[in-house]
Amino acid sequence: MVSVIVIFWALCILCLINMMRYFSSIRVLLTILRQSDPLLYQAVDGNGFFTFHGQFSKQLRLIRYINQRQFIHHHNPEVIMRCERIYRQFYLISRFCILVIASIIAMLFW
């Protein structure tokens, strides 16, 4: 029988790997936005996005831009492709986090 602890650690590792992929995709998107849409790049705090002094409200603007699927009307097809990928990765990460929380609860009751 498979141990709940093994499942928990496997899910944690998968979640971390997907988070690294997610942040890497955001970094690539910001690089593309710097070249193709400088106004959007500045609106989402492109230079300070991954810094501690970055403006949180501007960072949330990029998250809302992606989650509300406003990127569909963008003029650059590469930005559309990257945003769609980030949208799917966020969906995947959120499901993995739910599974990690469920496995923690299962370990508590096991």
NUVEXMAR-744262 format. One record per residue: residue number from 1; residue in three letters; z, y, x of N, C-alpha, C in turn. Coordinates in steps of 0.05 Angstrom, whole numbers, plus 5000, padded with zeros to 4 digits. Layout:
BEGIN
atom pos = NUM	code = ALA	n_up = Z	n_north = Y	n_east = X	ca_up = Z	ca_north = Y	ca_east = X	c_up = Z	c_north = Y	c_east = X
...
//
This chain:
BEGIN
atom pos = 1	code = MET	n_up = 5000	n_north = 4977	n_east = 5017	ca_up = 5000	ca_north = 5000	ca_east = 5000	c_up = 5000	c_north = 5025	c_east = 5018
atom pos = 2	code = VAL	n_up = 4985	n_north = 5045	n_east = 5010	ca_up = 4982	ca_north = 5069	ca_east = 5025	c_up = 5007	c_north = 5087	c_east = 5020
atom pos = 3	code = SER	n_up = 5018	n_north = 5097	n_east = 5041	ca_up = 5041	ca_north = 5113	ca_east = 5040	c_up = 5034	c_north = 5141	c_east = 5030
atom pos = 4	code = VAL	n_up = 5052	n_north = 5153	n_east = 5014	ca_up = 5048	ca_north = 5180	ca_east = 5004	c_up = 5049	c_north = 5200	c_east = 5027
atom pos = 5	code = ILE	n_up = 5064	n_north = 5195	n_east = 5048	ca_up = 5066	ca_north = 5213	ca_east = 5071	c_up = 5040	c_north = 5214	c_east = 5086
atom pos = 6	code = VAL	n_up = 5027	n_north = 5191	n_east = 5088	ca_up = 5000	ca_north = 5190	ca_east = 5102	c_up = 4980	c_north = 5206	c_east = 5086
atom pos = 7	code = ILE	n_up = 4980	n_north = 5203	n_east = 5060	ca_up = 4962	ca_north = 5218	ca_east = 5043	c_up = 4968	c_north = 5248	c_east = 5045
atom pos = 8	code = PHE	n_up = 4993	n_north = 5256	n_east = 5045	ca_up = 5001	ca_north = 5284	ca_east = 5048	c_up = 4990	c_north = 5295	c_east = 5074
atom pos = 9	code = TRP	n_up = 4994	n_north = 5282	n_east = 5096	ca_up = 4985	ca_north = 5293	ca_east = 5122	c_up = 4954	c_north = 5293	c_east = 5124
atom pos = 10	code = ALA	n_up = 4941	n_north = 5273	n_east = 5112	ca_up = 4912	ca_north = 5273	ca_east = 5111	c_up = 4901	c_north = 5297	c_east = 5095
atom pos = 11	code = LEU	n_up = 4914	n_north = 5303	n_east = 5073	ca_up = 4906	ca_north = 5326	ca_east = 5056	c_up = 4911	c_north = 5352	c_east = 5071
atom pos = 12	code = CYS	n_up = 4934	n_north = 5353	n_east = 5085	ca_up = 4940	ca_north = 5378	ca_east = 5100	c_up = 4919	c_north = 5383	c_east = 5122
atom pos = 13	code = ILE	n_up = 4912	n_north = 5362	n_east = 5136	ca_up = 4892	ca_north = 5365	ca_east = 5157	c_up = 4865	c_north = 5373	c_east = 5145
atom pos = 14	code = LEU	n_up = 4857	n_north = 5360	n_east = 5123	ca_up = 4832	ca_north = 5368	ca_east = 5110	c_up = 4833	c_north = 5397	c_east = 5100
atom pos = 15	code = CYS	n_up = 4855	n_north = 5405	n_east = 5090	ca_up = 4858	ca_north = 5433	ca_east = 5081	c_up = 4856	c_north = 5452	c_east = 5104
atom pos = 16	code = LEU	n_up = 4868	n_north = 5446	n_east = 5126	ca_up = 4867	ca_north = 5464	ca_east = 5150	c_up = 4839	c_north = 5466	c_east = 5161
atom pos = 17	code = ILE	n_up = 4825	n_north = 5443	n_east = 5162	ca_up = 4798	ca_north = 5443	ca_east = 5172	c_up = 4780	c_north = 5460	c_east = 5154
atom pos = 18	code = ASN	n_up = 4783	n_north = 5457	n_east = 5128	ca_up = 4766	ca_north = 5473	ca_east = 5110	c_up = 4774	c_north = 5502	c_east = 5110
atom pos = 19	code = MET	n_up = 4799	n_north = 5509	n_east = 5116	ca_up = 4806	ca_north = 5537	ca_east = 5118	c_up = 4793	c_north = 5549	c_east = 5143
atom pos = 20	code = MET	n_up = 4792	n_north = 5534	n_east = 5165	ca_up = 4779	ca_north = 5544	ca_east = 5189	c_up = 4749	c_north = 5548	c_east = 5183
atom pos = 21	code = ARG	n_up = 4736	n_north = 5530	n_east = 5169	ca_up = 4708	ca_north = 5533	ca_east = 5162	c_up = 4705	c_north = 5558	c_east = 5144
atom pos = 22	code = TYR	n_up = 4723	n_north = 5562	n_east = 5125	ca_up = 4722	ca_north = 5585	ca_east = 5107	c_up = 4724	c_north = 5612	c_east = 5123
atom pos = 23	code = PHE	n_up = 4743	n_north = 5614	n_east = 5141	ca_up = 4746	ca_north = 5639	ca_east = 5156	c_up = 4722	c_north = 5643	c_east = 5175
atom pos = 24	code = SER	n_up = 4711	n_north = 5621	n_east = 5185	ca_up = 4688	ca_north = 5624	ca_east = 5202	c_up = 4664	c_north = 5633	c_east = 5186
atom pos = 25	code = SER	n_up = 4661	n_north = 5624	n_east = 5162	ca_up = 4639	ca_north = 5633	ca_east = 5145	c_up = 4642	c_north = 5662	c_east = 5137
atom pos = 26	code = ILE	n_up = 4667	n_north = 5671	n_east = 5133	ca_up = 4671	ca_north = 5699	ca_east = 5127	c_up = 4664	c_north = 5716	c_east = 5151
atom pos = 27	code = ARG	n_up = 4671	n_north = 5707	n_east = 5175	ca_up = 4664	ca_north = 5722	ca_east = 5199	c_up = 4633	c_north = 5724	c_east = 5202
atom pos = 28	code = VAL	n_up = 4619	n_north = 5703	n_east = 5197	ca_up = 4590	ca_north = 5703	ca_east = 5198	c_up = 4578	c_north = 5722	c_east = 5177
atom pos = 29	code = LEU	n_up = 4590	n_north = 5721	n_east = 5153	ca_up = 4581	ca_north = 5739	ca_east = 5132	c_up = 4585	c_north = 5768	c_east = 5140
atom pos = 30	code = LEU	n_up = 4607	n_north = 5775	n_east = 5152	ca_up = 4612	ca_north = 5802	ca_east = 5160	c_up = 4592	c_north = 5811	c_east = 5182
atom pos = 31	code = THR	n_up = 4585	n_north = 5793	n_east = 5199	ca_up = 4565	ca_north = 5799	ca_east = 5220	c_up = 4538	c_north = 5805	c_east = 5207
atom pos = 32	code = ILE	n_up = 4531	n_north = 5789	n_east = 5187	ca_up = 4505	ca_north = 5794	ca_east = 5173	c_up = 4506	c_north = 5820	c_east = 5158
atom pos = 33	code = LEU	n_up = 4529	n_north = 5825	n_east = 5145	ca_up = 4532	ca_north = 5850	ca_east = 5129	c_up = 4531	c_north = 5875	c_east = 5147
atom pos = 34	code = ARG	n_up = 4541	n_north = 5872	n_east = 5172	ca_up = 4539	ca_north = 5895	ca_east = 5190	c_up = 4511	c_north = 5903	c_east = 5195
atom pos = 35	code = GLN	n_up = 4493	n_north = 5884	n_east = 5196	ca_up = 4465	ca_north = 5890	ca_east = 5202	c_up = 4449	c_north = 5897	c_east = 5177
atom pos = 36	code = SER	n_up = 4454	n_north = 5883	n_east = 5155	ca_up = 4437	ca_north = 5886	ca_east = 5131	c_up = 4447	c_north = 5906	c_east = 5111
atom pos = 37	code = ASP	n_up = 4473	n_north = 5909	n_east = 5109	ca_up = 4485	ca_north = 5927	ca_east = 5089	c_up = 4510	c_north = 5941	c_east = 5100
atom pos = 38	code = PRO	n_up = 4505	n_north = 5962	n_east = 5116	ca_up = 4528	ca_north = 5975	ca_east = 5129	c_up = 4548	c_north = 5988	c_east = 5110
atom pos = 39	code = LEU	n_up = 4538	n_north = 5997	n_east = 5087	ca_up = 4557	ca_north = 6009	ca_east = 5068	c_up = 4576	c_north = 5989	c_east = 5056
atom pos = 40	code = LEU	n_up = 4566	n_north = 5965	n_east = 5050	ca_up = 4584	ca_north = 5944	ca_east = 5040	c_up = 4602	c_north = 5935	c_east = 5062
atom pos = 41	code = TYR	n_up = 4592	n_north = 5934	n_east = 5086	ca_up = 4608	ca_north = 5926	ca_east = 5109	c_up = 4632	c_north = 5945	c_east = 5113
atom pos = 42	code = GLN	n_up = 4627	n_north = 5971	n_east = 5110	ca_up = 4649	ca_north = 5990	ca_east = 5113	c_up = 4667	c_north = 5989	c_east = 5089
atom pos = 43	code = ALA	n_up = 4656	n_north = 5983	n_east = 5065	ca_up = 4672	ca_north = 5982	ca_east = 5041	c_up = 4692	c_north = 5959	c_east = 5041
atom pos = 44	code = VAL	n_up = 4686	n_north = 5938	n_east = 5055	ca_up = 4704	ca_north = 5915	ca_east = 5057	c_up = 4720	c_north = 5914	c_east = 5083
atom pos = 45	code = ASP	n_up = 4720	n_north = 5936	n_east = 5097	ca_up = 4734	ca_north = 5939	ca_east = 5123	c_up = 4725	c_north = 5918	c_east = 5143
atom pos = 46	code = GLY	n_up = 4699	n_north = 5918	n_east = 5148	ca_up = 4687	ca_north = 5898	ca_east = 5166	c_up = 4700	c_north = 5897	c_east = 5194
atom pos = 47	code = ASN	n_up = 4705	n_north = 5921	n_east = 5206	ca_up = 4716	ca_north = 5921	ca_east = 5233	c_up = 4745	c_north = 5911	c_east = 5234
atom pos = 48	code = GLY	n_up = 4760	n_north = 5917	n_east = 5214	ca_up = 4789	ca_north = 5910	ca_east = 5214	c_up = 4795	c_north = 5886	c_east = 5196
atom pos = 49	code = PHE	n_up = 4775	n_north = 5871	n_east = 5188	ca_up = 4780	ca_north = 5850	ca_east = 5168	c_up = 4800	c_north = 5829	c_east = 5178
atom pos = 50	code = PHE	n_up = 4797	n_north = 5820	n_east = 5203	ca_up = 4814	ca_north = 5799	ca_east = 5213	c_up = 4836	c_north = 5809	c_east = 5231
atom pos = 51	code = THR	n_up = 4844	n_north = 5834	n_east = 5228	ca_up = 4865	ca_north = 5846	ca_east = 5244	c_up = 4890	c_north = 5850	c_east = 5227
atom pos = 52	code = PHE	n_up = 4912	n_north = 5854	n_east = 5240	ca_up = 4937	ca_north = 5859	ca_east = 5226	c_up = 4938	c_north = 5886	c_east = 5213
atom pos = 53	code = HIS	n_up = 4924	n_north = 5905	n_east = 5224	ca_up = 4924	ca_north = 5932	ca_east = 5213	c_up = 4901	c_north = 5937	c_east = 5193
atom pos = 54	code = GLY	n_up = 4888	n_north = 5916	n_east = 5185	ca_up = 4866	ca_north = 5918	ca_east = 5165	c_up = 4877	c_north = 5926	c_east = 5138
atom pos = 55	code = GLN	n_up = 4860	n_north = 5940	n_east = 5123	ca_up = 4868	ca_north = 5949	ca_east = 5096	c_up = 4865	c_north = 5927	c_east = 5076
atom pos = 56	code = PHE	n_up = 4888	n_north = 5918	n_east = 5065	ca_up = 4888	ca_north = 5895	ca_east = 5047	c_up = 4871	c_north = 5900	c_east = 5022
atom pos = 57	code = SER	n_up = 4871	n_north = 5925	n_east = 5011	ca_up = 4855	ca_north = 5930	ca_east = 4987	c_up = 4825	c_north = 5928	c_east = 4992
atom pos = 58	code = LYS	n_up = 4817	n_north = 5936	n_east = 5016	ca_up = 4788	ca_north = 5933	ca_east = 5023	c_up = 4781	c_north = 5903	c_east = 5028
atom pos = 59	code = GLN	n_up = 4800	n_north = 5888	n_east = 5039	ca_up = 4795	ca_north = 5860	ca_east = 5043	c_up = 4792	c_north = 5845	c_east = 5016
atom pos = 60	code = LEU	n_up = 4809	n_north = 5854	n_east = 4997	ca_up = 4807	ca_north = 5842	ca_east = 4970	c_up = 4781	c_north = 5849	c_east = 4956
atom pos = 61	code = ARG	n_up = 4769	n_north = 5871	n_east = 4964	ca_up = 4744	ca_north = 5879	ca_east = 4952	c_up = 4722	c_north = 5858	c_east = 4959
atom pos = 62	code = LEU	n_up = 4723	n_north = 5847	n_east = 4983	ca_up = 4703	ca_north = 5826	ca_east = 4990	c_up = 4709	c_north = 5801	c_east = 4974
atom pos = 63	code = ILE	n_up = 4734	n_north = 5794	n_east = 4971	ca_up = 4741	ca_north = 5770	ca_east = 4956	c_up = 4732	c_north = 5773	c_east = 4926
atom pos = 64	code = ARG	n_up = 4736	n_north = 5796	n_east = 4915	ca_up = 4727	ca_north = 5801	ca_east = 4887	c_up = 4697	c_north = 5801	c_east = 4886
atom pos = 65	code = TYR	n_up = 4684	n_north = 5812	n_east = 4906	ca_up = 4654	ca_north = 5812	ca_east = 4907	c_up = 4643	c_north = 5784	c_east = 4907
atom pos = 66	code = ILE	n_up = 4657	n_north = 5766	n_east = 4920	ca_up = 4648	ca_north = 5738	ca_east = 4921	c_up = 4656	c_north = 5723	c_east = 4896
atom pos = 67	code = ASN	n_up = 4681	n_north = 5726	n_east = 4888	ca_up = 4691	ca_north = 5710	ca_east = 4865	c_up = 4678	c_north = 5719	c_east = 4838
atom pos = 68	code = GLN	n_up = 4671	n_north = 5744	n_east = 4836	ca_up = 4657	ca_north = 5753	ca_east = 4812	c_up = 4627	c_north = 5750	c_east = 4813
atom pos = 69	code = ARG	n_up = 4618	n_north = 5739	n_east = 4835	ca_up = 4590	ca_north = 5732	ca_east = 4840	c_up = 4572	c_north = 5757	c_east = 4838
atom pos = 70	code = GLN	n_up = 4581	n_north = 5779	n_east = 4848	ca_up = 4565	ca_north = 5803	ca_east = 4849	c_up = 4544	c_north = 5802	c_east = 4870
atom pos = 71	code = PHE	n_up = 4545	n_north = 5783	n_east = 4888	ca_up = 4526	ca_north = 5780	ca_east = 4909	c_up = 4499	c_north = 5771	c_east = 4900
atom pos = 72	code = ILE	n_up = 4497	n_north = 5761	n_east = 4875	ca_up = 4472	ca_north = 5750	ca_east = 4865	c_up = 4450	c_north = 5771	c_east = 4865
atom pos = 73	code = HIS	n_up = 4458	n_north = 5796	n_east = 4862	ca_up = 4438	ca_north = 5818	ca_east = 4861	c_up = 4433	c_north = 5832	c_east = 4888
atom pos = 74	code = HIS	n_up = 4443	n_north = 5819	n_east = 4909	ca_up = 4439	ca_north = 5831	ca_east = 4936	c_up = 4410	c_north = 5828	c_east = 4945
atom pos = 75	code = HIS	n_up = 4401	n_north = 5847	n_east = 4961	ca_up = 4373	ca_north = 5847	ca_east = 4970	c_up = 4367	c_north = 5827	c_east = 4992
atom pos = 76	code = ASN	n_up = 4388	n_north = 5818	n_east = 5007	ca_up = 4383	ca_north = 5800	ca_east = 5029	c_up = 4390	c_north = 5771	c_east = 5020
atom pos = 77	code = PRO	n_up = 4370	n_north = 5753	n_east = 5022	ca_up = 4375	ca_north = 5725	ca_east = 5013	c_up = 4395	c_north = 5711	c_east = 5031
atom pos = 78	code = GLU	n_up = 4398	n_north = 5719	n_east = 5056	ca_up = 4417	ca_north = 5706	ca_east = 5073	c_up = 4446	c_north = 5712	c_east = 5065
atom pos = 79	code = VAL	n_up = 4450	n_north = 5737	n_east = 5055	ca_up = 4476	ca_north = 5745	ca_east = 5045	c_up = 4483	c_north = 5729	c_east = 5020
atom pos = 80	code = ILE	n_up = 4463	n_north = 5725	n_east = 5003	ca_up = 4468	ca_north = 5710	ca_east = 4979	c_up = 4475	c_north = 5681	c_east = 4986
atom pos = 81	code = MET	n_up = 4461	n_north = 5669	n_east = 5005	ca_up = 4467	ca_north = 5642	ca_east = 5013	c_up = 4495	c_north = 5639	c_east = 5025
atom pos = 82	code = ARG	n_up = 4502	n_north = 5658	n_east = 5042	ca_up = 4529	ca_north = 5657	ca_east = 5055	c_up = 4551	c_north = 5661	c_east = 5035
atom pos = 83	code = CYS	n_up = 4547	n_north = 5680	n_east = 5016	ca_up = 4567	ca_north = 5685	ca_east = 4996	c_up = 4571	c_north = 5660	c_east = 4977
atom pos = 84	code = GLU	n_up = 4549	n_north = 5648	n_east = 4971	ca_up = 4550	ca_north = 5623	ca_east = 4954	c_up = 4565	c_north = 5601	c_east = 4969
atom pos = 85	code = ARG	n_up = 4560	n_north = 5599	n_east = 4995	ca_up = 4575	ca_north = 5579	ca_east = 5011	c_up = 4605	c_north = 5585	c_east = 5012
atom pos = 86	code = ILE	n_up = 4612	n_north = 5611	n_east = 5016	ca_up = 4640	ca_north = 5618	ca_east = 5016	c_up = 4653	c_north = 5613	c_east = 4989
atom pos = 87	code = TYR	n_up = 4638	n_north = 5619	n_east = 4968	ca_up = 4649	ca_north = 5614	ca_east = 4941	c_up = 4655	c_north = 5584	c_east = 4937
atom pos = 88	code = ARG	n_up = 4637	n_north = 5566	n_east = 4946	ca_up = 4642	ca_north = 5538	ca_east = 4943	c_up = 4665	c_north = 5528	c_east = 4961
atom pos = 89	code = GLN	n_up = 4667	n_north = 5540	n_east = 4986	ca_up = 4688	ca_north = 5532	ca_east = 5004	c_up = 4715	c_north = 5541	c_east = 4993
atom pos = 90	code = PHE	n_up = 4716	n_north = 5565	n_east = 4981	ca_up = 4741	ca_north = 5574	ca_east = 4968	c_up = 4750	c_north = 5555	c_east = 4946
atom pos = 91	code = TYR	n_up = 4731	n_north = 5547	n_east = 4930	ca_up = 4736	ca_north = 5528	ca_east = 4908	c_up = 4747	c_north = 5502	c_east = 4920
atom pos = 92	code = LEU	n_up = 4735	n_north = 5492	n_east = 4941	ca_up = 4744	ca_north = 5467	ca_east = 4954	c_up = 4772	c_north = 5470	c_east = 4966
atom pos = 93	code = ILE	n_up = 4777	n_north = 5492	n_east = 4979	ca_up = 4804	ca_north = 5497	ca_east = 4991	c_up = 4825	c_north = 5498	c_east = 4969
atom pos = 94	code = SER	n_up = 4819	n_north = 5512	n_east = 4947	ca_up = 4839	ca_north = 5514	ca_east = 4926	c_up = 4845	c_north = 5487	c_east = 4914
atom pos = 95	code = ARG	n_up = 4825	n_north = 5469	n_east = 4912	ca_up = 4830	ca_north = 5442	ca_east = 4901	c_up = 4847	c_north = 5426	c_east = 4921
atom pos = 96	code = PHE	n_up = 4841	n_north = 5429	n_east = 4947	ca_up = 4857	ca_north = 5415	ca_east = 4967	c_up = 4886	c_north = 5424	c_east = 4967
atom pos = 97	code = CYS	n_up = 4890	n_north = 5450	n_east = 4964	ca_up = 4918	ca_north = 5461	ca_east = 4963	c_up = 4932	c_north = 5450	c_east = 4938
atom pos = 98	code = ILE	n_up = 4919	n_north = 5447	n_east = 4916	ca_up = 4931	ca_north = 5435	ca_east = 4892	c_up = 4939	c_north = 5406	c_east = 4898
atom pos = 99	code = LEU	n_up = 4922	n_north = 5392	n_east = 4911	ca_up = 4928	ca_north = 5364	ca_east = 4918	c_up = 4951	c_north = 5362	c_east = 4938
atom pos = 100	code = VAL	n_up = 4953	n_north = 5381	n_east = 4957	ca_up = 4975	ca_north = 5381	ca_east = 4975	c_up = 5001	c_north = 5386	c_east = 4960
atom pos = 101	code = ILE	n_up = 5001	n_north = 5405	n_east = 4942	ca_up = 5025	ca_north = 5411	ca_east = 4926	c_up = 5033	c_north = 5387	c_east = 4909
atom pos = 102	code = ALA	n_up = 5013	n_north = 5374	n_east = 4897	ca_up = 5018	ca_north = 5350	ca_east = 4881	c_up = 5029	c_north = 5327	c_east = 4898
atom pos = 103	code = SER	n_up = 5020	n_north = 5325	n_east = 4923	ca_up = 5031	ca_north = 5303	ca_east = 4940	c_up = 5059	c_north = 5310	c_east = 4949
atom pos = 104	code = ILE	n_up = 5065	n_north = 5336	n_east = 4952	ca_up = 5093	ca_north = 5344	ca_east = 4959	c_up = 5112	c_north = 5336	c_east = 4936
atom pos = 105	code = ILE	n_up = 5102	n_north = 5342	n_east = 4911	ca_up = 5118	ca_north = 5335	ca_east = 4888	c_up = 5121	c_north = 5305	c_east = 4886
atom pos = 106	code = ALA	n_up = 5100	n_north = 5290	n_east = 4892	ca_up = 5102	ca_north = 5261	ca_east = 4891	c_up = 5121	c_north = 5250	c_east = 4912
atom pos = 107	code = MET	n_up = 5122	n_north = 5263	n_east = 4936	ca_up = 5141	ca_north = 5254	ca_east = 4956	c_up = 5170	c_north = 5260	c_east = 4948
atom pos = 108	code = LEU	n_up = 5174	n_north = 5281	n_east = 4933	ca_up = 5201	ca_north = 5287	ca_east = 4924	c_up = 5211	c_north = 5267	c_east = 4904
atom pos = 109	code = PHE	n_up = 5193	n_north = 5257	n_east = 4887	ca_up = 5201	ca_north = 5238	ca_east = 4867	c_up = 5198	c_north = 5209	c_east = 4876
atom pos = 110	code = TRP	n_up = 5186	n_north = 5204	n_east = 4898	ca_up = 5181	ca_north = 5177	ca_east = 4907	c_up = 5206	c_north = 5165	c_east = 4918
//
